[in-house]
Amino acid sequence: MKVNYIIVGQGIAGTLLAHFLLKAGKTVKLIDKQHEGAASKVAAGIINPVTGRRIVKSWRIDELLPFAEQTYQEIEKQFDIEIFIQKNIIRSFENNKQFTDWSVKSAREGMTQYMSDDYEGTALNGWIKSPYAWGEILQSGRVDVPLLIDNYRNRFVEKGILEEADFDYKQIDFSEDLVSYKSIQADKIIFCEGWQSAFNPYFSYLPHEAAKGEMLIVRIPNIKLDKLIKMGVFIVPIGEERYWIGSTYSWDDLNDTPTEEARQDLCKRLEKVLQVPYEVLEHHAAVRPVFKDRRPIIGLHPNFSQLAIFNGMGTKGASITPFWAHHFSDFLCEYSPLDDEVNVNRIIPTT
Ligand SMILES: Cc1cc2nc3c(=O)[nH]c(=O)nc-3n(C[C@H](O)[C@H](O)[C@H](O)COP(=O)(O)OP(=O)(O)OC[C@H]3O[C@@H](n4cnc5c(N)ncnc54)[C@H](O)[C@@H]3O)c2cc1C
């Protein structure tokens, strides 16, 4: 069997890369070990165009966001499902200085379409503690990443192009321009393994700085929330009185085992703001694929051009993956060069 590309990993990265390559008329074979603790399975999928204490636009959001919306709408039509749920984020401020800073920045050119200082918060009275003031982040929302991946998984299985297996690096064979894996020949093998690329012998040289994150799914009965709340913790409505609560960050202990410490931390942060009872339904952990400079890692292996990587979606897979998957697909189809800011060749292997 010969395909253009073998894609290893079917998280949001592998899924969207396959989406664009198939659209470009290429043939693919996906191999995924169905890792339950994959980041894409626990992410809230929040799209947040304004981030950080310094209140800045998310990296390249003006070009990434419209492309992400367009891609998700296209996939929604294809599967007749809703995956991009547009709901603004409201963000709390504890004092006048914080709020004034927000107001001033929200009036700046290039920021008005993403920020507002005009949210009253009266709809939250009685169940969320009132902060000094609220700000609103516009054009935000959430992507139902697990639903996207599941739908595509079923489609790939139907087409016979997804194999459920742990990829075995020892079975890679190189020939002049091609590469083979077991009985499959391909132009390239593209690794979309999330943080587990740290164990890939061909890409372990990359400066991995993966971050473990934990989250809860809770039930909060009898409230109505049509926004996402950022108030020491994210409270994200996901339907049927269920809310995604998150998240934590930890740079050691990299595994997908939920810890009592993180559960208590999340409950404590939630109880600080929530004034009504809640019940914890689920608790999960996963590791975010982050590299040292916090940018995606995309491109061909410096010594084996038949091997490639599409990784490093970090904490923002929902907003940035569509654009970069399309960009990489264009590169592989030889339509355009790779953007230097994401090209894996910015990192020189030390051995
Ligand atoms: C708690 C938490 C909250 C988050 N919240 C958000 C959020 O609100 N918004 C946002 O945009 N992002 C969020 N993220 C980040 C987001 O999850 C990631 O950016 C994104 O999911 C990374 O996707 P990926 O496909 O690169 O990796 P993954 O989702 O980890 O997928 C990797 C896939 O590769 C497979 N795989 C790995 N190794 C092998 C192998 N050797 N053989 C076969 N298969 C293999 C795995 O089975 C898996 O399916 C969050 C992450 C965490 C942990």
The ligand as a Gaussian input file, in Angstrom:
#p B3LYP/6-31G(d) Opt

LIG

0 1
 C       -6.319000      20.815000      31.063000
 C       -6.118000      21.378000      29.682000
 C       -6.926000      22.399000      29.238000
 C       -6.775000      22.936000      27.973000
 N       -7.631000      23.914000      27.552000
 C       -7.491000      24.433000      26.322000
 C       -8.396000      25.429000      25.877000
 O       -9.323000      25.816000      26.575000
 N       -8.212000      25.955000      24.628000
 C       -7.221000      25.514000      23.796000
 O       -7.118000      25.990000      22.664000
 N       -6.350000      24.560000      24.202000
 C       -6.459000      24.025000      25.436000
 N       -5.591000      23.060000      25.860000
 C       -4.461000      22.713000      24.965000
 C       -4.909000      21.720000      23.876000
 O       -5.440000      20.618000      24.504000
 C       -3.724000      21.348000      23.005000
 O       -3.201000      22.511000      22.376000
 C       -4.109000      20.355000      21.890000
 O       -5.066000      19.452000      22.314000
 C       -2.883000      19.615000      21.393000
 O       -3.313000      18.713000      20.415000
 P       -2.363000      17.633000      19.746000
 O       -3.153000      16.964000      18.707000
 O       -1.073000      18.275000      19.378000
 O       -1.977000      16.614000      20.923000
 P       -2.889000      15.510000      21.662000
 O       -4.245000      15.972000      21.859000
 O       -2.114000      15.076000      22.865000
 O       -2.964000      14.309000      20.633000
 C       -1.878000      13.459000      20.362000
 C       -2.403000      12.176000      19.756000
 O       -1.303000      11.385000      19.364000
 C       -1.505000      10.046000      19.726000
 N       -0.170000       9.474000      19.900000
 C        0.863000       9.991000      20.614000
 N        1.942000       9.222000      20.506000
 C        1.585000       8.189000      19.695000
 C        2.276000       7.042000      19.202000
 N        3.575000       6.809000      19.503000
 N        1.591000       6.162000      18.421000
 C        0.296000       6.391000      18.088000
 N       -0.393000       7.468000      18.526000
 C        0.237000       8.355000      19.305000
 C       -2.354000      10.097000      20.975000
 O       -3.137000       8.923000      21.113000
 C       -3.227000      11.346000      20.725000
 O       -4.448000      10.986000      20.116000
 C       -5.749000      22.465000      27.113000
 C       -4.940000      21.409000      27.543000
 C       -5.120000      20.877000      28.823000
 C       -4.252000      19.726000      29.256000

